[in-house]
């Protein structure tokens, strides 16, 4: 309905690295906190279960590397599994939609891992998943490529929602594929800003997550939750610190004109809440609907895996 609004929550919290069961319970607690705060949807950062691994970026590949890679695989998430069942149970118990970044394990080979986003409905079921289509740099050693047939916008009644991982939020075609399906609330999941290279406060390399999240919001005339990873050195098991970097977070929620309405949250755990007002979405689209009146479907078209997303025949 015009004018309808709802509350959304972005979780910035340290995962419990290589501890899938404990991390899942922490996620369920945070899901409950988001729901208690009045949110209808809650989102976690990229690869939150069980943490953004860094072994793909490490040149040395001796026995310690292979040992870590094996442990990382063992703690990955099968879909479906008791882990996803527990997340679904929490979503149903708290009557809230959940967008969760996971390290997914291929259930056929049990060898390949994927950087995956799970969409879990408040009904307690997985309504969809998206595997990162092109892992970045060293990630190509630790994660496989998604097929690209999961660029989907889900109509949840209160809003149309979508999500992408990290630099997928920079690539024009995946972004436009979601805008063309009318996304109103987009979750941009990021690994977070590296503490080692970041100055005090938001700045440095990774706040390009803000730049591109704000660009998505203004181009798509939609809200964007920039959900970033966070941890500290003490959160990382001492014997695997060579394979993880510490992250500052800097999560934020951005309105359809590209302005911050919550955050950035820097250097600490927390949950950001924001009121999502669909009137603001419609107002922004009146100025520029990038897949509607401010487009040329007679000139351009976009097919995804053989399915027409945008453009005339």
Backbone bond lengths (Angstrom), bond angles and torsions (degrees), N, CA, C in turn:
res aa  C-N    CA-C-N  psi(-1)  N-CA   C-N-CA  omega(-1)  CA-C   N-CA-C  phi
1 X - - - 1.459 - - 1.528 109.34 -
2 X 1.356 117.55 141.85 1.464 119.89 177.04 1.527 110.79 -56.74
3 X 1.305 115.09 135.31 1.447 119.99 178.78 1.513 114.75 87.45
4 X 1.342 117.46 -6.98 1.456 119.36 -179.25 1.517 110.04 -69.07
5 X 1.326 116.18 138.79 1.453 120.87 177.69 1.521 109.24 -131.90
6 X 1.314 115.32 162.34 1.455 121.87 179.26 1.515 107.78 -154.13
7 X 1.313 115.91 166.86 1.455 120.88 -178.10 1.527 110.02 -103.09
8 X 1.330 116.32 138.57 1.461 123.02 176.71 1.523 108.95 -121.70
9 X 1.327 116.39 152.64 1.463 121.74 -176.90 1.526 110.84 -130.21
10 X 1.324 115.67 135.50 1.464 122.88 175.48 1.520 108.60 -113.73
11 X 1.329 117.13 120.56 1.461 122.02 -178.36 1.525 110.05 -90.64
12 X 1.319 116.63 124.69 1.460 122.46 169.77 1.515 107.18 -115.45
13 X 1.320 115.58 103.05 1.465 119.88 -174.73 1.514 109.75 -149.99
14 X 1.308 115.16 148.35 1.454 120.47 179.13 1.518 110.58 -74.13
15 X 1.330 117.79 128.41 1.458 119.66 173.51 1.522 110.33 -73.47
16 X 1.302 115.75 161.23 1.458 120.49 174.82 1.521 106.96 -95.51
17 X 1.331 115.56 95.87 1.453 121.57 -170.90 1.524 111.82 -59.04
18 X 1.335 114.54 134.25 1.456 122.66 176.02 1.526 112.70 59.25
19 X 1.335 116.13 26.13 1.466 121.93 177.76 1.529 107.96 -134.32
20 X 1.311 115.90 74.24 1.467 120.58 -171.55 1.524 112.83 -59.87
21 X 1.321 117.25 -45.26 1.464 119.91 -176.85 1.519 110.98 -64.20
22 X 1.332 116.83 -47.41 1.462 120.38 -179.71 1.528 111.42 -66.16
23 X 1.330 116.17 -38.68 1.463 120.06 179.40 1.524 110.98 -65.54
24 X 1.321 116.48 -37.42 1.460 119.98 178.31 1.518 110.87 -63.09
25 X 1.329 116.63 -41.45 1.463 119.66 178.36 1.530 110.98 -66.32
26 X 1.336 117.15 -36.67 1.465 119.70 176.01 1.523 109.96 -63.80
27 X 1.323 116.91 -42.32 1.467 120.65 177.85 1.516 110.90 -59.53
28 X 1.330 116.97 -42.94 1.457 120.49 -179.11 1.532 111.10 -64.60
29 X 1.329 116.28 -37.12 1.471 119.36 176.75 1.519 110.71 -64.49
30 X 1.332 116.70 -42.17 1.457 120.87 -179.73 1.529 111.27 -68.73
31 X 1.319 116.51 -34.67 1.464 120.43 174.61 1.527 109.66 -59.99
32 X 1.329 115.48 -43.54 1.454 120.12 178.06 1.526 112.20 -63.19
33 X 1.343 116.82 -39.48 1.464 120.14 179.02 1.524 111.24 -65.50
34 X 1.335 116.07 -39.68 1.463 119.54 178.42 1.527 110.89 -63.58
35 X 1.327 115.49 -42.47 1.462 119.48 179.03 1.527 110.82 -65.54
36 X 1.323 116.71 -40.40 1.471 120.70 178.51 1.523 110.48 -61.64
37 X 1.335 116.62 -30.80 1.454 121.40 177.67 1.511 113.80 -78.84
38 X 1.336 116.19 0.88 1.461 120.53 175.56 1.508 115.97 95.77
39 X 1.344 117.61 6.71 1.467 120.04 -177.45 1.525 111.65 -75.80
40 X 1.330 115.45 143.34 1.468 121.44 173.03 1.524 111.23 -93.43
41 X 1.334 115.91 -17.00 1.461 120.70 179.24 1.516 108.40 -146.43
42 X 1.343 116.28 142.43 1.457 121.82 178.73 1.521 108.53 -132.93
43 X 1.329 117.00 140.44 1.457 121.78 -178.12 1.517 110.77 -127.50
44 X 1.347 115.26 144.41 1.459 123.85 176.47 1.531 108.68 -114.07
45 X 1.337 116.71 167.07 1.459 121.81 -173.98 1.529 112.43 -78.49
46 X 1.319 114.21 175.14 1.461 122.05 179.55 1.532 110.61 -57.96
47 X 1.340 116.27 132.05 1.466 122.54 173.91 1.521 112.87 55.29
48 X 1.337 117.27 34.11 1.468 119.51 -175.73 1.527 111.27 -60.92
49 X 1.313 116.92 -40.20 1.476 121.76 173.30 1.524 108.20 -99.78
50 X 1.312 123.73 111.93 1.457 125.97 -0.67 1.527 111.54 -115.17
51 X 1.329 115.86 49.30 1.453 120.71 175.20 1.519 113.67 106.85
52 X 1.325 114.36 144.41 1.464 121.22 178.39 1.528 109.40 -73.45
53 X 1.328 116.65 106.61 1.464 121.35 -178.04 1.514 111.81 -75.12
54 X 1.325 116.12 153.73 1.450 120.29 -179.93 1.510 114.38 -120.24
55 X 1.333 118.44 9.07 1.466 119.21 -173.59 1.520 112.09 -68.93
56 X 1.324 117.51 -22.46 1.458 119.37 177.55 1.515 112.99 -68.14
57 X 1.329 115.97 -21.20 1.456 120.77 -178.51 1.529 112.27 -93.09
58 X 1.339 117.74 -3.05 1.464 121.61 -176.57 1.517 109.41 -96.27
59 X 1.328 117.05 127.22 1.462 120.92 -176.09 1.524 112.15 -70.51
60 X 1.316 116.96 -39.58 1.472 121.06 -176.80 1.525 110.13 -67.21
61 X 1.318 117.08 129.61 1.465 120.13 -178.85 1.526 111.68 -130.54
62 X 1.331 115.30 48.00 1.454 121.22 177.82 1.517 111.65 -83.57
63 X 1.332 117.15 -162.93 1.467 121.31 -176.52 1.527 113.75 -57.00
64 X 1.344 117.94 -38.09 1.456 119.92 -179.42 1.527 111.25 -64.92
65 X 1.335 115.60 -37.73 1.474 120.10 178.57 1.522 110.23 -61.83
66 X 1.319 116.58 -47.79 1.462 120.02 -177.98 1.530 111.34 -66.86
67 X 1.324 116.21 -34.52 1.457 119.63 177.30 1.523 110.56 -64.40
68 X 1.340 116.23 -44.01 1.461 118.48 178.48 1.530 110.96 -65.03
69 X 1.323 117.09 -44.30 1.464 120.45 -179.63 1.528 110.80 -57.74
70 X 1.328 116.35 -37.92 1.464 120.09 177.91 1.525 111.09 -66.61
71 X 1.321 116.94 -44.56 1.472 120.38 178.97 1.527 110.71 -63.50
72 X 1.326 117.26 -40.12 1.461 121.64 179.02 1.528 110.04 -62.11
73 X 1.312 116.16 -41.06 1.469 121.33 177.14 1.530 110.72 -64.23
74 X 1.319 116.25 -44.25 1.472 120.19 -176.65 1.526 112.01 -63.06
75 X 1.332 117.05 -28.85 1.462 120.92 -178.67 1.522 112.90 -96.38
76 X 1.316 117.62 5.21 1.462 121.04 177.33 1.528 110.19 -71.60
77 X 1.319 116.12 171.58 1.462 122.59 -172.02 1.522 110.63 -108.21
78 X 1.326 116.52 121.67 1.461 120.84 170.50 1.533 108.31 -80.61
79 X 1.319 115.75 143.29 1.470 120.63 179.68 1.525 108.62 -125.67
80 X 1.349 117.99 111.72 1.463 128.33 -0.19 1.530 111.05 -83.94
81 X 1.342 115.43 170.44 1.464 122.25 -178.15 1.523 108.19 -170.92
82 X 1.329 117.87 172.95 1.468 119.08 174.15 1.531 112.85 -57.18
83 X 1.352 116.75 -30.72 1.463 119.80 177.50 1.520 110.73 -63.29
84 X 1.328 117.32 -50.44 1.464 119.74 -179.44 1.529 110.93 -68.77
85 X 1.335 116.59 -31.98 1.477 119.13 175.53 1.528 110.41 -60.79
86 X 1.341 116.26 -39.81 1.467 120.18 -179.11 1.524 110.54 -67.25
87 X 1.312 117.46 -40.64 1.464 120.88 176.90 1.528 111.15 -63.73
88 X 1.323 115.95 -41.47 1.466 120.02 177.74 1.524 110.78 -63.27
89 X 1.321 115.86 -39.25 1.462 120.31 178.47 1.527 110.62 -61.61
90 X 1.342 116.50 -42.26 1.464 120.33 179.62 1.522 111.15 -65.99
91 X 1.327 116.78 -40.68 1.463 120.24 178.16 1.523 110.86 -61.33
92 X 1.314 116.09 -43.53 1.469 120.36 179.68 1.528 111.25 -68.58
93 X 1.322 116.39 -43.24 1.464 120.44 -178.70 1.524 111.68 -60.43
94 X 1.337 115.84 -38.91 1.462 119.92 -175.13 1.527 112.71 -101.06
95 X 1.333 117.10 2.43 1.465 122.53 175.81 1.537 110.87 54.67
96 X 1.336 115.65 55.00 1.458 120.95 -176.52 1.521 109.92 -144.32
97 X 1.331 116.70 141.48 1.458 121.13 173.89 1.528 109.05 -78.18
98 X 1.331 116.33 145.45 1.468 122.14 -176.41 1.521 109.43 -128.23
99 X 1.325 115.84 131.84 1.470 122.22 171.89 1.525 106.13 -115.96
100 X 1.325 116.14 114.75 1.467 121.47 -169.37 1.527 111.30 -125.89
101 X 1.331 116.22 125.65 1.453 120.46 172.37 1.517 110.54 -81.86
102 X 1.341 117.22 126.74 1.459 121.45 -178.91 1.526 110.31 -133.00
103 X 1.324 115.27 154.70 1.461 121.77 165.98 1.520 105.33 -90.11
104 X 1.323 116.14 105.91 1.467 121.49 -175.26 1.526 110.77 -93.43
105 X 1.318 116.06 138.89 1.463 121.37 177.49 1.519 110.20 -103.11
106 X 1.313 115.52 135.08 1.469 121.20 175.71 1.522 108.39 -63.10
107 X 1.317 117.69 119.32 1.467 120.57 -175.55 1.530 112.36 -76.25
108 X 1.321 118.02 -13.31 1.472 120.11 178.85 1.518 111.10 -83.70
109 X 1.339 117.50 -54.48 1.462 120.11 -177.57 1.525 112.42 -91.17
110 X 1.346 117.05 -23.34 1.458 123.73 -175.26 1.525 111.73 56.56
111 X 1.332 115.52 26.17 1.452 120.22 179.55 1.520 112.57 -121.04
112 X 1.315 116.68 -45.23 1.465 120.96 -178.10 1.528 110.89 -81.11
113 X 1.326 115.61 137.99 1.458 122.39 177.24 1.527 109.29 -112.26
114 X 1.314 116.01 154.14 1.456 121.82 178.53 1.531 109.84 -130.95
115 X 1.311 115.63 146.96 1.453 121.93 171.26 1.528 106.82 -87.79
116 X 1.316 116.03 103.90 1.460 121.81 -165.71 1.522 111.57 -120.39
117 X 1.319 115.24 146.78 1.462 122.38 171.30 1.522 107.99 -110.58
118 X 1.323 116.64 124.98 1.459 121.57 175.19 1.520 109.35 -99.62
119 X 1.329 115.18 133.95 1.457 122.15 172.47 1.529 107.13 -106.14
120 X 1.311 116.11 112.93 1.463 121.69 -176.51 1.525 108.28 -114.96
121 X 1.328 115.77 123.80 1.447 120.20 -177.74 1.515 112.95 -82.42
122 X 1.298 115.02 157.19 1.466 120.98 178.52 1.526 111.95 -63.78
123 X 1.349 116.21 -13.53 1.456 120.61 175.44 1.522 112.08 -74.21
124 X 1.342 116.16 -12.08 1.459 120.69 179.03 1.512 113.80 93.28
125 X 1.335 117.20 28.43 1.460 121.82 179.85 1.523 110.29 -133.88
126 X 1.334 115.78 151.19 1.466 120.45 172.77 1.523 107.33 -75.16
127 X 1.317 116.82 117.45 1.468 120.11 -178.75 1.526 111.60 -94.48
128 X 1.330 117.17 -11.22 1.454 119.92 177.71 1.513 111.42 175.25
129 X 1.336 115.87 168.37 1.461 120.98 174.50 1.524 108.61 -149.55
130 X 1.317 114.59 154.60 1.461 121.34 178.32 1.508 109.26 -133.12
131 X 1.334 116.67 123.18 1.458 121.49 175.10 1.526 109.49 -95.06
132 X 1.329 115.45 131.88 1.464 120.41 179.03 1.522 109.60 -52.04
133 X 1.329 116.28 127.65 1.461 120.06 -171.95 1.525 113.25 -77.54
134 X 1.310 117.10 -36.14 1.461 120.53 -178.41 1.533 109.26 -137.13
135 X 1.334 117.48 95.20 1.467 119.43 175.03 1.527 110.63 -56.23
136 X 1.326 115.78 148.52 1.457 122.19 -173.45 1.517 111.72 -94.94
137 X 1.320 117.76 130.42 1.459 122.51 172.38 1.513 112.62 51.85
138 X 1.339 116.04 -122.85 1.460 121.58 -178.70 1.509 114.29 -62.90
139 X 1.338 117.47 -18.48 1.462 119.89 177.44 1.528 111.89 -60.54
140 X 1.320 117.21 -21.86 1.463 120.13 -177.10 1.525 112.19 -68.30
141 X 1.339 116.00 -16.82 1.461 120.04 175.25 1.520 111.37 -84.30
142 X 1.330 117.24 -29.21 1.460 119.63 -174.82 1.522 113.76 -100.48
143 X 1.348 118.23 -19.07 1.455 121.77 -177.48 1.522 111.17 -129.22
144 X 1.333 116.05 143.54 1.447 121.44 172.80 1.526 110.62 -81.62
145 X 1.334 116.07 174.51 1.459 122.13 -179.85 1.520 110.74 -94.51
146 X 1.324 115.63 137.83 1.453 120.33 173.24 1.515 110.88 -75.09
147 X 1.326 115.94 159.04 1.461 121.14 -174.94 1.523 112.67 -77.24
148 X 1.324 118.13 -19.27 1.454 120.63 178.71 1.515 114.71 85.87
149 X 1.338 117.54 2.70 1.462 120.08 -179.88 1.530 111.56 -92.65
150 X 1.339 116.59 13.88 1.463 120.71 -176.75 1.527 111.39 -115.92
151 X 1.321 117.14 22.90 1.461 121.19 175.55 1.520 107.52 -79.23
152 X 1.319 114.89 80.94 1.461 121.81 -167.79 1.513 110.90 -123.73
153 X 1.327 115.55 140.23 1.459 122.77 169.87 1.524 107.77 -103.32
154 X 1.321 116.64 130.20 1.462 122.40 -177.42 1.527 109.74 -106.12
155 X 1.315 115.78 124.65 1.464 120.61 177.09 1.522 107.85 -86.72
156 X 1.345 115.33 110.37 1.464 120.32 -176.57 1.526 112.80 -101.03
157 X 1.326 116.54 13.43 1.453 119.95 179.17 1.508 112.01 90.12
158 X 1.330 116.59 -57.75 1.463 120.31 177.84 1.520 112.05 -77.55
159 X 1.357 117.16 -23.38 1.467 121.99 179.89 1.521 109.23 -171.74
160 X 1.323 115.37 161.69 1.464 121.95 169.26 1.525 107.42 -91.92
161 X 1.332 116.25 128.78 1.461 120.52 -173.31 1.524 111.04 -121.65
162 X 1.337 115.65 155.58 1.459 122.04 178.69 1.512 108.79 -153.33
163 X 1.338 117.02 170.22 1.471 120.52 178.11 1.525 110.21 -159.98
164 X 1.327 115.08 148.74 1.458 123.28 172.95 1.520 108.81 -139.62
165 X 1.332 116.36 158.71 1.454 122.69 178.94 1.521 111.54 -98.84
166 X 1.326 116.36 127.59 1.458 124.30 164.44 1.529 112.38 48.01
167 X 1.333 118.18 -121.25 1.464 121.03 -171.99 1.520 112.85 -71.98
168 X 1.324 119.00 -6.56 1.454 119.06 168.15 1.525 110.43 -59.78
169 X 1.336 116.11 -27.74 1.458 121.10 178.71 1.522 112.68 -74.87
170 X 1.323 117.13 -3.93 1.462 122.65 175.58 1.529 110.33 -98.30
171 X 1.338 117.10 -32.92 1.462 121.67 -174.39 1.524 110.71 -69.05
172 X 1.333 118.79 124.97 1.469 120.85 -175.05 1.522 114.62 -61.54
173 X 1.328 118.54 -39.55 1.462 119.07 -172.36 1.527 113.07 -71.27
174 X 1.355 120.69 -48.12 1.467 118.51 175.57 1.528 112.17 -59.14
175 X 1.328 116.35 -40.03 1.469 119.21 179.35 1.521 110.54 -62.14
176 X 1.330 116.19 -47.06 1.461 118.67 -177.61 1.527 111.66 -67.19
177 X 1.331 117.10 -32.91 1.468 119.68 177.90 1.518 110.99 -58.09
178 X 1.341 117.07 -37.45 1.468 120.90 178.69 1.523 111.30 -77.80
179 X 1.330 117.04 -39.28 1.468 119.91 176.42 1.523 110.84 -61.39
180 X 1.331 116.77 -38.26 1.460 120.79 -178.93 1.524 112.22 -66.94
181 X 1.352 116.43 -21.79 1.462 120.50 176.43 1.529 112.07 -92.16
182 X 1.326 116.50 5.74 1.454 121.03 171.58 1.516 115.91 82.03
183 X 1.343 117.64 32.98 1.463 118.32 178.63 1.523 111.15 -58.09
184 X 1.330 115.46 140.86 1.464 122.09 178.24 1.522 112.74 -114.32
185 X 1.335 115.70 -25.80 1.464 122.02 175.58 1.518 107.47 -137.06
186 X 1.325 115.60 113.51 1.465 121.61 -177.37 1.512 109.56 -110.58
187 X 1.334 116.40 134.26 1.462 122.47 175.43 1.525 109.22 -100.49
188 X 1.332 116.49 113.54 1.458 122.46 175.17 1.522 107.28 -98.97
189 X 1.333 116.57 105.89 1.460 121.42 -176.10 1.523 109.55 -94.86
190 X 1.336 116.07 130.11 1.463 121.95 -176.08 1.533 109.90 -129.82
191 X 1.348 117.42 157.24 1.468 119.13 176.23 1.511 112.71 -74.66
192 X 1.347 118.51 -20.71 1.459 121.70 179.40 1.514 111.94 107.40
193 X 1.320 115.03 167.80 1.458 122.26 -179.09 1.519 110.45 -84.27
194 X 1.323 117.36 133.55 1.461 120.70 179.44 1.519 110.89 -72.77
195 X 1.345 116.24 126.17 1.459 120.60 -179.87 1.520 111.75 -62.97
196 X 1.324 116.50 -36.44 1.458 119.84 -172.87 1.522 112.26 -62.49
197 X 1.337 117.66 -29.48 1.459 120.12 -174.84 1.513 113.08 -111.34
198 X 1.338 117.52 0.71 1.460 119.98 -173.02 1.522 111.68 -97.80
199 X 1.330 117.69 141.62 1.460 120.16 172.83 1.517 110.35 -75.87
200 X 1.322 116.36 176.56 1.453 119.85 177.52 1.521 109.75 -63.90
201 X 1.304 116.08 134.87 1.460 120.60 179.30 1.518 110.69 75.97
202 X 1.325 117.27 175.47 1.463 121.08 -179.56 1.530 110.53 -58.65
203 X 1.313 116.77 132.81 1.457 122.10 -179.55 1.510 109.99 161.05
204 X 1.337 117.58 178.30 1.452 120.76 177.59 1.512 112.36 83.75
205 X 1.326 115.67 -153.45 1.463 121.28 -169.34 1.519 112.83 -73.37
206 X 1.331 117.40 -54.48 1.455 118.64 -169.41 1.513 115.91 -73.27
207 X 1.342 120.96 -20.87 1.458 115.98 174.89 1.515 114.76 -63.77
208 X 1.346 118.08 3.16 1.455 116.59 163.45 1.527 109.10 -59.36
209 X 1.370 116.48 -17.57 1.456 118.64 172.82 1.530 109.66 -59.60
210 X 1.339 117.54 -34.06 1.461 120.58 175.26 1.523 110.96 -70.65
211 X 1.324 116.03 -45.16 1.459 121.10 -179.17 1.520 110.95 -55.11
212 X 1.331 116.16 -50.03 1.459 119.21 -174.32 1.522 112.17 -80.38
213 X 1.318 117.90 -29.27 1.462 119.50 174.43 1.526 110.31 -66.94
214 X 1.326 116.66 -40.56 1.458 120.14 177.73 1.524 110.75 -67.82
215 X 1.332 116.73 -36.91 1.460 119.80 177.45 1.525 110.89 -64.13
216 X 1.338 117.39 -41.25 1.463 120.99 177.88 1.525 109.44 -61.11
217 X 1.334 116.86 -44.81 1.459 120.99 -178.29 1.523 111.44 -60.02
218 X 1.323 116.54 -47.82 1.460 119.30 -176.76 1.524 111.97 -73.87
219 X 1.340 117.76 -35.02 1.470 120.33 177.96 1.519 111.96 -71.18
220 X 1.344 115.62 -39.44 1.452 120.10 -177.50 1.507 114.15 -90.90
221 X 1.351 117.33 -4.29 1.461 122.12 -176.96 1.531 109.86 50.46
222 X 1.335 114.75 53.49 1.456 120.67 -177.35 1.528 108.99 -145.06
223 X 1.313 115.95 165.71 1.460 120.40 171.27 1.532 108.67 -78.15
224 X 1.322 115.63 148.00 1.460 121.52 175.73 1.523 108.62 -130.83
225 X 1.330 115.39 128.87 1.462 120.66 169.70 1.521 108.12 -97.99
226 X 1.327 115.79 109.81 1.456 122.80 176.39 1.531 106.21 -87.00
227 X 1.328 117.13 99.36 1.458 122.11 -172.50 1.533 108.01 -106.33
228 X 1.335 115.81 113.23 1.454 120.88 -170.11 1.522 112.05 -113.78
229 X 1.320 115.20 151.54 1.455 121.39 179.19 1.517 112.11 -72.77
230 X 1.330 115.42 150.23 1.462 121.91 178.15 1.519 109.33 -143.87
231 X 1.323 116.16 139.79 1.459 121.65 168.80 1.514 108.21 -165.44
232 X 1.297 116.02 170.58 1.462 121.73 173.93 1.522 108.07 -126.55
233 X 1.324 116.41 166.29 1.457 120.82 -177.49 1.522 111.76 -56.83
234 X 1.322 116.48 -34.40 1.465 119.89 -178.08 1.528 112.12 -70.09
235 X 1.339 117.05 -18.45 1.463 120.51 179.21 1.526 112.53 -78.33
236 X 1.322 116.27 -16.43 1.460 121.23 -172.96 1.526 109.30 -97.86
237 X 1.336 118.99 127.11 1.465 120.29 177.41 1.528 110.97 -52.84
238 X 1.317 116.71 136.01 1.465 121.39 -171.56 1.526 112.80 -61.15
239 X 1.330 117.41 -29.78 1.459 119.18 -176.05 1.523 113.46 -82.18
240 X 1.343 118.44 -2.78 1.467 120.07 -179.62 1.524 111.66 -128.42
241 X 1.340 117.50 18.64 1.467 119.55 -176.10 1.521 113.07 -66.52
242 X 1.322 118.11 -19.81 1.460 120.16 176.40 1.522 111.76 -68.52
243 X 1.313 117.35 -15.16 1.463 120.55 -174.61 1.527 113.39 -109.82
244 X 1.308 117.37 7.38 1.458 121.42 176.83 1.522 109.17 -133.70
245 X 1.310 116.81 148.03 1.456 121.28 171.08 1.525 108.41 -111.97
246 X 1.323 116.22 150.30 1.460 119.54 177.70 1.527 109.16 -82.07
247 X 1.330 116.03 144.46 1.462 121.67 -173.34 1.524 110.60 -124.96
248 X 1.325 115.97 144.16 1.458 123.04 -177.87 1.523 113.89 -93.78
249 X 1.321 117.51 -11.95 1.456 119.99 -179.05 1.503 112.99 84.60
250 X 1.339 117.39 -104.78 1.464 124.76 -173.95 1.526 112.26 70.99
251 X 1.326 116.12 39.09 1.465 120.64 174.21 1.527 110.03 -65.35
252 X 1.333 115.47 154.09 1.457 120.59 179.98 1.524 109.00 -158.71
253 X 1.323 115.57 161.08 1.464 121.97 172.87 1.519 106.94 -121.48
254 X 1.321 116.26 134.04 1.461 123.35 -167.01 1.528 109.60 -125.60
255 X 1.337 116.53 138.78 1.459 120.01 -177.26 1.531 111.26 -88.48
256 X 1.353 118.66 174.72 1.463 120.89 -174.61 1.528 115.20 -66.79
257 X 1.316 117.35 -7.03 1.463 120.06 175.07 1.531 111.34 -101.07
258 X 1.325 116.08 5.50 1.456 120.89 176.61 1.511 114.95 86.53
259 X 1.326 117.93 16.83 1.460 121.38 -178.15 1.526 111.44 -103.95
260 X 1.332 116.89 146.74 1.461 121.49 176.92 1.524 110.38 -68.19
261 X 1.331 115.56 132.16 1.459 120.46 172.25 1.528 110.88 -116.78
262 X 1.326 117.03 -9.66 1.468 122.47 173.02 1.523 107.67 -155.13
263 X 1.337 116.32 137.91 1.451 120.65 -179.40 1.530 111.47 80.00
264 X 1.340 116.69 -166.29 1.464 127.49 2.38 1.537 112.79 -68.72
265 X 1.335 114.05 147.89 1.457 122.11 177.16 1.517 107.26 -101.66
266 X 1.336 116.36 113.72 1.463 120.87 -170.24 1.523 111.57 -113.07
267 X 1.343 115.77 124.40 1.451 121.16 167.02 1.512 116.34 72.57
268 X 1.330 118.16 22.26 1.462 119.84 178.62 1.531 109.69 -157.14
269 X 1.340 113.79 159.75 1.454 119.15 174.78 1.526 109.48 -77.40
270 X 1.319 114.58 153.11 1.454 119.16 176.34 1.514 110.76 170.15
271 X 1.315 115.98 173.41 1.460 122.87 175.69 1.519 107.77 -121.90
272 X 1.316 116.39 123.07 1.459 121.74 175.33 1.528 109.08 -90.23
273 X 1.319 116.23 134.32 1.457 121.79 175.97 1.531 108.99 -117.87
274 X 1.323 115.99 145.78 1.458 120.69 174.60 1.521 109.37 -150.26
275 X 1.318 114.93 146.84 1.461 121.35 174.98 1.528 107.71 -83.15
276 X 1.321 116.05 123.68 1.456 122.03 179.08 1.528 107.66 -98.18
277 X 1.319 116.96 112.82 1.456 122.85 -174.84 1.527 108.76 -107.48
278 X 1.325 116.91 110.55 1.453 119.88 -177.10 1.521 112.44 -67.96
279 X 1.332 117.65 -18.02 1.458 119.84 172.75 1.526 110.46 -61.52
280 X 1.335 116.42 -38.43 1.464 120.25 177.94 1.525 110.98 -65.61
281 X 1.332 117.00 -36.15 1.467 120.82 176.92 1.518 109.80 -63.08
282 X 1.320 116.44 -48.13 1.469 119.69 -177.20 1.520 111.25 -66.91
283 X 1.322 116.50 -36.16 1.456 119.20 176.53 1.515 112.18 -63.53
284 X 1.350 116.26 -42.90 1.460 120.11 178.98 1.525 111.02 -65.52
285 X 1.332 116.55 -38.94 1.463 119.67 179.16 1.528 111.90 -67.73
286 X 1.342 116.91 -27.87 1.466 119.39 176.62 1.521 110.69 -61.93
287 X 1.346 115.89 -32.86 1.459 120.18 178.37 1.524 111.37 -80.02
288 X 1.345 116.69 -44.29 1.458 119.49 -178.49 1.513 110.32 -153.04
289 X 1.317 115.79 100.36 1.461 121.83 173.26 1.521 106.45 -97.82
290 X 1.336 116.00 99.10 1.464 120.87 -168.58 1.523 113.64 -67.22
291 X 1.325 117.45 -16.48 1.467 120.13 175.93 1.529 110.54 -114.07
292 X 1.324 116.25 8.93 1.461 121.53 -178.90 1.514 110.78 -121.08
293 X 1.343 117.04 -116.60 1.465 120.15 -173.83 1.518 113.46 -69.40
294 X 1.356 117.33 -18.43 1.455 119.48 178.49 1.527 110.10 -100.25
295 X 1.317 116.47 43.64 1.464 121.17 -178.37 1.525 109.02 -146.32
296 X 1.321 115.73 173.66 1.464 121.82 179.39 1.523 109.64 -131.90
297 X 1.341 117.10 79.39 1.467 119.62 178.92 1.517 113.40 -65.81
298 X 1.344 116.70 -15.56 1.460 119.88 175.93 1.526 112.08 -78.95
299 X 1.353 116.30 -15.36 1.460 121.43 -179.10 1.528 111.42 -105.12
300 X 1.348 115.83 -41.99 1.457 121.06 -175.43 1.526 110.37 -114.40
301 X 1.317 114.78 151.93 1.460 119.69 170.36 1.522 108.70 -146.24
302 X 1.327 115.19 154.65 1.464 121.32 179.58 1.519 108.76 -134.14
303 X 1.328 115.94 119.35 1.458 122.82 173.49 1.526 108.13 -109.67
304 X 1.312 117.19 135.32 1.458 122.44 176.88 1.524 107.88 -118.25
305 X 1.327 116.13 113.79 1.468 122.17 -178.89 1.529 110.58 52.46
306 X 1.335 115.81 41.95 1.451 121.02 176.19 1.515 114.93 84.16
307 X 1.330 117.69 -2.91 1.466 121.37 -179.32 1.526 109.25 -103.25
308 X 1.342 116.41 127.30 1.456 120.48 -179.80 1.525 110.30 -70.34
309 X 1.324 115.88 120.63 1.456 123.04 178.02 1.518 110.32 -98.56
310 X 1.346 115.19 -38.77 1.462 119.49 -175.73 1.519 108.78 -152.55
311 X 1.328 115.91 143.09 1.458 121.77 171.87 1.519 112.30 112.41
312 X 1.331 113.64 158.06 1.450 121.36 179.54 1.529 110.65 -79.59
313 X 1.318 115.70 158.25 1.469 120.40 174.69 1.523 109.80 -72.48
